[in-house]
Amino acid sequence: MIKVLVTNDDGIDAYGLRILVEALAEHADVYVVAPADQQSGKSHSITFLREVTPQERDVKGAVAAWVLDGTPADCVMWAIDYLRDEEGIEPDFVISGINLGFNTGLAAYYSGTVAGAREGAINGIRSIALSVGGQGGMDVEHFDYLVGLLPQLMDMSMKIDPGTVLSVNAPDIPSWEIKGMRVCAAAPRGYGIRFFFEKKKNGNYQMTGGADYLDDRMLYDIDWCAESYVAVSPIPTTLSDPVALMRLKGLVTETDCLTLIIDPQEKMPVRVKDADRLSANLEKLAHAVSRMGKPLIFAESYDMGDVLPQVKAHGGEAETVRHIHPDVWTAPDLGKYVTALDCRKVLIAGAATNVEILQTAEGFIKRGYKVTVLEDCCSSPDKLGHELSINMMEDMGCIISTLETEVMKLTASCSRQVLDAVKNILRT
């Protein structure tokens, strides 16, 4: 049996926590450490200047449970140490919730629910934050869909870095009205909701929140929840911004073209035809682009293994983004990288033409990029699927070209020495 540590920010007696524990107890050993009282909005605060007192409690379905007079981050921090040092137990998951109220977009910064999961992720434990929006979540039917997703959510968490929190938000409606689940980005600041102090009649101020705006592009968690979907957003715990590092180190220069190679990974051969030919062409592409000093990004699917060594060896200073959904725009860092590079043209290659490349190319087109797909640097499980996808991308505005044609175009601004080197790479 896997071992799951459960916490929340609504307090140990909250209905959402009890529902969560009973659901998990069907297929896991559940341990609960939760705050004594309401901790909403406490974010990742910790109790640093006073003692905290754990007390054992009975929670239906839990192997053991404690209440702690501290914050959600305190609860997880104490639980990890206690379970390891006193009980010899290492949790496989930290699951925080189920919170009553959305933690979409900007709210994730302030949320004690998300912070409980984040504390687990900081300690290298796969962690999930669960929230149900609105005020009607005391109805069991409003939790059924979310708890039914638990095995799938835990499986998704197993496919990503344990330092990334899955923040899951469900609309506060009966389960039969929910349309499905979508993996998406958490909404950025200034989108969907804002928090502010409202002046009261007595002259004091009280924090409140209000709707900001939505649009019809369906990019963010708030959008999907508003349309009756469950939104799943991967939230990293890394503190450094890779794009800011690139800028400050002077690594970002003006460029006319970005090259994106999708899923050039160990499990790629099982998904495409002519895998050896494709691997060889991707190696040449990575080598040539790197030799010219042009920006290169590898997009890695979480379940496809390591980048092929022959491609990685010639990738130079290639950046890497990781994605769950086939559309690579779901990778948290892709938008940052392409914005930092400030170019409007992209070459796309990799696997598979009929899924990842098709959806990602469409994402670039919608954002105003000039997209060139290298037909001899991508493939699908079958020839017909490849050809149909190529035709669809051409219809949506993509240029369909070849490795040699596009690489030689890029050499126009290179020195003679680089040109000769690139020609040798293509002939190899």
N, C-alpha and C positions, 0 to 999 in steps of 0.2 A: 504493500500500500504506500502510495506517495504521501508525503507529509506536507500539510498546508498550514501556514500561519495566517490567521485572519485578524484584521483590525478595522477600525473605522474612525470617523470624526464626529458621529452623532451620539456616541456613548454606547456602553455595553448593553443597555436595555433597548436599543433601537430595533425596530421591527425589521429593517433591511438586513441587519447583521444576523438576526435569528433565522431569517429565511435563507440567507447565504450559507450559514453553517449547516443547516439541515440538508440542503441540497448537496454540499460538498461531502458530507458524511457518508453518502451512498458509495463513494469510490475513493475516499482519502481518509487518513488520520488527521483530524482537524484540531489545531491548538489556537486558542483565542487569547489575545491580550488587547484590551480596548480601553479607551478613556472612561473615567467615572462620569463625565458629563459632557455637554455639548462643546465641541472644539472647532466648529465650522469657521473658516477664514483664518485659522491659525497657521496655515501654510506649513513650512518646515521648521517652525520654531521648536526649540528644545528647552527643557527645564534645567537650567545650569546652576542656579544659585540657591536651590533648596533641595531637600530630600524628597524622594517619591516613595510611596508605599504600595507594593503589590498585595492584593488580597484575592484569594481563590474564590471562584464563583461557579455555580452550576449553569452551564449553557447546553441545552439539548443538542445532542449530536457531537459535541466536542469531547475529545479525549481528556483535555484539561483546559481550564479557562481562568484568567486572572483579570481583575480590573485594576487600573493604574491611575493615580491622580496626576496625570500628565497629558502631554500632547500625543497625537498619532505617531509622530516621529519618535518620541520617547518610548511609546509602547513597542514599536518594532525593534528599536535599538536594545531595549531591556530584554525583550523576548529572545532575540538572536543569541545574546550572551548567555542568558539563563538556560535556554534549552540546550545549547552546546555544552556549557560548563557543568551544569547540574544534572541534566537528563541524557546527555550524549546524543542529542537529536539535532540534525541539520535540516531545516525546512527546504523542501524542493520549490515551493512557491510562497510568495506573500500575496494575499488577495485582500484588498481594502474596499470596504463598502458593506452593503449596497447603500450608497448615499441617497438621501432624499433631496433632489435638486440637481440640475445639470452642472457638470464641470467641463463644459465645452469652452474652446477658445481661451481667452484671457483668464477665465475663472480657474484654470488649471494652476496658474501661478499662486493663487491665494488658497487653494483648496487643501484642507487637512486630509481629505480622502486621498488625493493624488500624492500628497507628501508621505503618507504612510506607505504607499507602494514605492515611491521614490527611495525611501530609506532602505527598503529591501533591495532595490536595484543597485544602489550605491554599494551594498554589501555583496554584490554578485549573485543575488537570488532573483530568479525570474518573477516578475511582479506585475500585477494587474489591478487597476482601479476601476470600480464599477459604480455607475451613477444612474439614477432614474430622475428625469426632469419633472418640474412641476410640483404640485401640492397634493395630488391624489394618490400618491404611491403607497398608502396604507392598504390598498386593495391588492390581494394576493395575485389577481390576474394581471396586475401591472408589473409584476416581477417574474412571471412565469417564463416569458420569452427569454429574458436575460439569463436566468439560471439554467435554462435549457441549452444556452450557448456555452456554458462553462467548459465542457470537454473540448469543444472546438477552439475556444479562446486559449486554453492551456496548451493545446497543440500548436497554435500560432505562436505563442510565446516561446515554445521550444525551438522554433525555427529562426529566432532572432537573437541578437546579442543580449545577454542577461542584464546588461546595463541600460537597456531600453524598456521603459514602462509602457504597457498597453493601457491607454486610457479609453474606457468604454462608456458611451453615453446612450441611454435608451429613452425614447419618448415616454411620457407618463400616460399611456393609453393601454387598453386591454390588449393582451398578446395577439389576439386574432386580427387586430387592426394594424399590426406592425408589418411592413412590406418586405423586410429583409435586413441584411447587414451590409455595410459599406466600409472599406478601409480608406481613410482619407486623412488629410492634414488637419491639425488643430488650427482654428481660425486665428489669424494674427491680431495684434493690437489694433483697435479702431474698427474692427469688423464684428458685427453681430451683437455685441453687448459692451457697455462701458459701466464703470463703477464711479460713483461720485458722492460727495457729502451734500445732503439736503438740509437746508436750514429749517428748523422747527419754530413754532410760534413762540416758544419760551426763550428763543435766542440760541439754543444749542443746535448742534449738527448731528445728523445720523447718516451712516453709510447706507447707500441704496444702489440699485442697479437698474439699468434701462436698456431697451433694445436700441441698437445703433442702426445697422442696415444689413440687408441680405441682397443677393442678386441671383441670377438664374444660371450661373456657371457651375454650380454644385461642386465647389472645390473643397469645402471645409466641413468640419463636424457639425457646426451649427446648421448649415444648409440641409444636410441629410436628416438630422433629427427633426427639423421643421417639416420635412416631407414624410415623416412617420417611418424612418429607418433607424436602426441601431448603428451608431458611428464608432469605429475603432481607429484610434490614432496612436501611432508609435511616438513616444516622447523620450528623447535621449537625456542622459544625465551628465554628458560631457560638459565641461565648463569653458572650453576654448572654442572660438568660432573659427573653423578652418579657412573660410574666405577672408576674414579679417587678418589672419596670420599671413595668408598669401599677399594681401595688399601691403601690409606693414613690412614684410620682408622684400617687397619689390618684385615679387614673382609674377604678378599680373601685369601684362603689357597689352597694348592694343593688338588685336588679332582679327583676321578676316574670316576665320572659320574654326569651329569646334568639331572634334571627332568624338562620337559616342559609340562604344562597342558594348552591346547588350549581352549579358550572360555568357562570356567566353570561358565557361567553367567546366569542371571535370565531368559533370553529368550531361553536358551538352550533347554528346554523340547519341544518346538514347532518344533525343528529341528531334533530330534532323537527319536528312539524307546527305550523303557525300560528306560525312563529318571530317574525314582526313583532308579533303580539298578545302573545306571551309576553315579548318584550323590553320592550314598553311597560309591561306589568304589573310586571315585575321592577324597572323604573325607578321606578314609583310606590311600590312596596314599599320599596325602598332609601331613597327620598326621605322617605317618611312616617316610617319607623322612625328615621332619622337626625334628622329634625326634632323628634321626641319625646325624643331623647337616649337611646334604647334601644340595647342592644348589638347589633351586626350583624357577622356573619362571612361572608366570601366564601370558598368552597372552590374552589380552582383545580385542575383536572386538568393534569398536566404536559404533555400533548400537545394542548391545546385553544386555545392562543394567549392573547392578553391579554384582560383583563376588558373587556366592551363599554363603550365610552367613556361612553354615556349612563347606564349603571348606575353605573360608577365615579365619575362626576361628582357623583352624588347620594348616594354612599355615606358621606360624612362621615368619621368616624373608624373606619370598618370595619377589622377585622383580617382578615388573609388566612392561610389554611392551604393547603398543597399536598398532594395525594394521588396515589398511583399506582393502587391498587386502587379499584374503584367505591365501596366502603364508606369514607366520609370519616373514619371512626374510625381508619383506617390512617395518617392525617396525624399526624405526630409532635406537633403543637402543639394539636390540637383538644381533647384531654382536659385539657390545662393551662388553656386558656381557659375551658371550661365549668366546671371546678372553681373557678377564680378568681371567676367570676361568681356562684357559689353560688345558682343558680336551678334549678328543676325542670321548667320548661315551655319548649318550643322550637317555633317556627314554622319549617317547612321548605318551601322553594320551589326552582325551578330546573329543570335538565335532568339526567338524563332519568327520568321517572316509573318506567319499567320496569326500571331498573338502579340508578343512583346513589341516587335518592331512596328507592326501595324498600329497598335494603340499609342505607342510613344510618338511615332511620326505625326499622328493626328493631334496629339497634345502640343507639339511644337508648332504645327500649322495654325492651330487655334490661337496661339500666343504671338503670331506674327512672324515666325521664323521662316527663312528659305531652307527647305529640307531637301537633301539629296540622299537617296537610298542606294547603296552600292549592291547591285543585284548579285554579283559574284562573291560578295562577302556576307551573304545571309542565306538562310535555308529554312525549310519546314519539314515536317515528318513525311509529306508526300509532295510530289511535283505539282499536282493540280492545286493544292492549297497554297503553295508558293506563288504560282502564276496568278491565281485569283487575287491574292493579297497585293502583289505588285501592281496589278491593274487597278485595284481599289485605291492604292496610295497615289498612283498617277492621276486618277480622277479627282482626288482631293487636293491636288496641286503639288505633289512631290515630283522632283526630278529623279528619274531612274537612270543610273549611270553605272560605271565599272570602276574597280580599284585603280587600274592604271590611268584611266582618263582623268579622274579627280585628283589623284596624287600628283600627276604631272602638272595640272593646273596650279596646284599649291606651290610648286617649285618656282613659279614665275618671279617671286620676290626673294629667292635664295641665291646664295653665291654659287660660283661654278663648282666649287669643291662639294658643296652639299648636293647640287644637282647630280653630279657624277655618282655620289654615294647612294642617292635615292634610286638612280637607274640600276645600279648593281643589286640593290635590295629587291627590286621588282623582277630582275632577271634570275635571281637565285632559285 
